[in-house]
């Protein structure tokens, strides 16, 4: 799944780490690194940012997904768990490849949403979700 998403983003040779955790672990990460003391569905840490971002351009960063939150959201949204997990992976990868919906304003949020719809549609058409 990650390889297909990276190819669609024209980063086929890039690397990332993916970790799937429970709510307790993601809450701790969210609190310690983002100062939000609650569980969330996905957190991404981009390696291309900061002082040494250019050291290893193939390594994009880390995506951490809470399986607990993903399962709740899937149930609430009436969708399969794997579809929700796949969307969260896509969302996290978009963040580590430069897309942002939180800090960059309304137009960037729309751009990220459009890209997510485009790639998720591709994944659905190829029968991956």
DARAFEN-V230851 format. One record per helix or strand of 3 or more residues. SS is the DSSP state (A for helix, B for strand). FROM is the first residue (numbers start at 1). LEN is the number of residues. If there is no record, write none. Layout:
SS & FROM & LEN
SS & FROM & LEN
This chain:
A & 2 & 7
B & 15 & 7
A & 23 & 12
B & 42 & 5
B & 59 & 8
A & 67 & 11
A & 81 & 16
A & 106 & 20
